[in-house]
Amino acid sequence: MILKQDIDTIKFLQQVKTCRDEVIFETTEGDRLNLTSTLSQYVFCSITGHPDCWSDSTITCKNEDDYQILADFLEEKE
């Protein structure tokens, strides 16, 4: 799954906090950020300020049910 364009980053990270397991943001370069980590959230916020850097990055939820929690922010990768 990928993030929709123009998401509210704060609301997205608040939803991540309600997830049952890890939520991983993987950049196109292969870097993986566990968004349940405060440090990773900081780096994520820096990246989201530059859409050209994350437009093809993916979100992976370890628990399948967490995709429903984040559904408003995600879309299928083409």
CORPEKA-V497935 format. One record per residue. PHI is phi in whole degrees, 0 to 359 (none if undefined). OMEGA is omega in whole degrees, 0 to 359 (NA if undefined). D_FIRST is the distance of its C-alpha to the first C-alpha in Angstrom with 2 decimals. Layout:
PHI|OMEGA|D_FIRST / PHI|OMEGA|D_FIRST
This chain:
none|177|0.00 / 237|177|3.78 / 284|173|6.91 / 291|176|9.38 / 289|175|12.62 / 59|176|15.52 / 282|171|14.18 / 275|186|16.95 / 300|181|16.28 / 296|179|18.93 / 297|178|17.71 / 299|182|14.17 / 293|175|15.95 / 295|177|18.33 / 293|178|15.72 / 302|180|14.42 / 298|181|18.13 / 272|180|18.23 / 290|184|15.67 / 281|185|17.56 / 218|184|16.23 / 296|172|14.56 / 239|186|11.37 / 252|173|10.70 / 257|181|9.89 / 246|181|10.40 / 282|179|12.17 / 294|178|13.01 / 275|179|16.28 / 97|176|14.96 / 290|182|15.83 / 239|179|14.23 / 244|176|14.83 / 277|187|15.15 / 287|172|14.75 / 276|178|17.38 / 269|180|19.82 / 298|179|21.80 / 297|178|22.26 / 296|177|18.58 / 296|177|18.12 / 298|179|20.95 / 296|178|19.51 / 302|179|16.14 / 298|177|18.36 / 296|181|20.22 / 292|184|17.31 / 293|175|16.02 / 286|181|19.56 / 230|185|19.00 / 306|179|16.13 / 294|181|17.14 / 273|185|16.33 / 230|187|12.64 / 302|180|11.49 / 253|180|9.65 / 285|184|8.59 / 245|174|5.51 / 244|179|5.40 / 235|177|6.79 / 257|178|9.20 / 293|178|12.47 / 257|183|13.52 / 303|180|11.75 / 295|181|13.58 / 292|176|11.96 / 299|178|8.82 / 292|178|11.72 / 296|184|13.13 / 261|188|10.30 / 305|181|9.67 / 294|184|11.76 / 253|187|9.70 / 245|172|6.14 / 215|180|5.69 / 295|175|4.91 / 284|182|5.30 / 282|NA|9.09
